Amino acid sequence: MSSPITFAVIANYALLALFGGSAVWVFLDTRKRGRPLSESIAWALFMGMMFPLAIVTYVYFRRKKLL
């Protein structure tokens, strides 16, 4: 039987991969859209640190063509 600690470690790695993957995706997407490097880095850091809020904000700005 697996211990709860093992599940917690796996869940933490999954969340880390989700946050990191979303930061990379946003960075590449903003660069593809021709945004400056500094803005792309800022969006990636925001996405990596505050994923739930950042993904909603990013999609909103992207649909409004502000990005």
FINUNU-737809 format. One record per residue (C-alpha): residue number from 1; residue in three letters; chain; x, y, z. Coordinates in Angstrom, 1 decimal, decimal comma, padded with zeros to 4 digits. Layout:
<i: NUM aa: ALA ch: A xx: X yy: Y zz: Z> $
...
This chain:
<i: 1 aa: MET ch: A xx: 000,0 yy: 000,0 zz: 000,0> $
<i: 2 aa: SER ch: A xx: 001,3 yy: 003,4 zz: -000,9> $
<i: 3 aa: SER ch: A xx: 001,8 yy: 006,0 zz: 001,8> $
<i: 4 aa: PRO ch: A xx: 000,1 yy: 009,4 zz: 001,8> $
<i: 5 aa: ILE ch: A xx: 003,6 yy: 011,0 zz: 001,6> $
<i: 6 aa: THR ch: A xx: 004,2 yy: 009,3 zz: -001,7> $
<i: 7 aa: PHE ch: A xx: 000,9 yy: 010,7 zz: -003,1> $
<i: 8 aa: ALA ch: A xx: 001,8 yy: 014,2 zz: -001,8> $
<i: 9 aa: VAL ch: A xx: 005,2 yy: 014,1 zz: -003,5> $
<i: 10 aa: ILE ch: A xx: 003,6 yy: 013,0 zz: -006,8> $
<i: 11 aa: ALA ch: A xx: 001,0 yy: 015,7 zz: -006,6> $
<i: 12 aa: ASN ch: A xx: 003,6 yy: 018,3 zz: -005,9> $
<i: 13 aa: TYR ch: A xx: 005,6 yy: 017,3 zz: -008,9> $
<i: 14 aa: ALA ch: A xx: 002,5 yy: 017,3 zz: -011,1> $
<i: 15 aa: LEU ch: A xx: 001,6 yy: 020,8 zz: -010,0> $
<i: 16 aa: LEU ch: A xx: 005,2 yy: 021,9 zz: -010,5> $
<i: 17 aa: ALA ch: A xx: 005,1 yy: 020,5 zz: -014,1> $
<i: 18 aa: LEU ch: A xx: 001,7 yy: 022,2 zz: -014,7> $
<i: 19 aa: PHE ch: A xx: 003,0 yy: 025,6 zz: -013,5> $
<i: 20 aa: GLY ch: A xx: 006,3 yy: 025,3 zz: -015,4> $
<i: 21 aa: GLY ch: A xx: 004,6 yy: 024,1 zz: -018,5> $
<i: 22 aa: SER ch: A xx: 002,2 yy: 026,9 zz: -018,5> $
<i: 23 aa: ALA ch: A xx: 004,9 yy: 029,5 zz: -018,0> $
<i: 24 aa: VAL ch: A xx: 006,9 yy: 028,1 zz: -021,0> $
<i: 25 aa: TRP ch: A xx: 003,7 yy: 028,0 zz: -023,1> $
<i: 26 aa: VAL ch: A xx: 002,9 yy: 031,7 zz: -022,3> $
<i: 27 aa: PHE ch: A xx: 006,5 yy: 032,7 zz: -022,9> $
<i: 28 aa: LEU ch: A xx: 006,6 yy: 031,1 zz: -026,4> $
<i: 29 aa: ASP ch: A xx: 003,1 yy: 032,4 zz: -027,2> $
<i: 30 aa: THR ch: A xx: 004,0 yy: 036,0 zz: -026,4> $
<i: 31 aa: ARG ch: A xx: 007,2 yy: 035,8 zz: -028,3> $
<i: 32 aa: LYS ch: A xx: 005,3 yy: 034,3 zz: -031,3> $
<i: 33 aa: ARG ch: A xx: 003,0 yy: 037,3 zz: -031,1> $
<i: 34 aa: GLY ch: A xx: 005,9 yy: 039,7 zz: -031,4> $
<i: 35 aa: ARG ch: A xx: 006,0 yy: 041,0 zz: -027,8> $
<i: 36 aa: PRO ch: A xx: 009,3 yy: 042,2 zz: -026,4> $
<i: 37 aa: LEU ch: A xx: 011,5 yy: 039,8 zz: -024,5> $
<i: 38 aa: SER ch: A xx: 011,0 yy: 041,7 zz: -021,2> $
<i: 39 aa: GLU ch: A xx: 007,2 yy: 041,4 zz: -021,5> $
<i: 40 aa: SER ch: A xx: 007,4 yy: 037,8 zz: -022,4> $
<i: 41 aa: ILE ch: A xx: 009,5 yy: 037,1 zz: -019,3> $
<i: 42 aa: ALA ch: A xx: 007,2 yy: 039,1 zz: -017,1> $
<i: 43 aa: TRP ch: A xx: 004,2 yy: 037,1 zz: -018,3> $
<i: 44 aa: ALA ch: A xx: 006,0 yy: 033,8 zz: -017,8> $
<i: 45 aa: LEU ch: A xx: 007,0 yy: 034,7 zz: -014,3> $
<i: 46 aa: PHE ch: A xx: 003,4 yy: 035,8 zz: -013,5> $
<i: 47 aa: MET ch: A xx: 002,1 yy: 032,5 zz: -015,0> $
<i: 48 aa: GLY ch: A xx: 004,6 yy: 030,4 zz: -013,1> $
<i: 49 aa: MET ch: A xx: 003,9 yy: 032,0 zz: -009,7> $
<i: 50 aa: MET ch: A xx: 000,1 yy: 032,6 zz: -009,8> $
<i: 51 aa: PHE ch: A xx: -001,2 yy: 030,0 zz: -012,3> $
<i: 52 aa: PRO ch: A xx: -005,0 yy: 030,1 zz: -011,6> $
<i: 53 aa: LEU ch: A xx: -005,3 yy: 033,8 zz: -011,7> $
<i: 54 aa: ALA ch: A xx: -002,7 yy: 034,3 zz: -014,4> $
<i: 55 aa: ILE ch: A xx: -004,2 yy: 031,9 zz: -016,9> $
<i: 56 aa: VAL ch: A xx: -007,6 yy: 033,7 zz: -016,7> $
<i: 57 aa: THR ch: A xx: -005,9 yy: 037,1 zz: -017,1> $
<i: 58 aa: TYR ch: A xx: -003,8 yy: 035,9 zz: -020,0> $
<i: 59 aa: VAL ch: A xx: -006,7 yy: 034,4 zz: -021,9> $
<i: 60 aa: TYR ch: A xx: -008,7 yy: 037,6 zz: -021,3> $
<i: 61 aa: PHE ch: A xx: -006,0 yy: 039,9 zz: -022,6> $
<i: 62 aa: ARG ch: A xx: -005,3 yy: 037,6 zz: -025,5> $
<i: 63 aa: ARG ch: A xx: -008,9 yy: 037,5 zz: -026,7> $
<i: 64 aa: LYS ch: A xx: -009,3 yy: 041,2 zz: -026,4> $
<i: 65 aa: LYS ch: A xx: -006,2 yy: 041,6 zz: -028,7> $
<i: 66 aa: LEU ch: A xx: -004,4 yy: 043,5 zz: -026,0> $
<i: 67 aa: LEU ch: A xx: -001,6 yy: 041,1 zz: -026,1> $
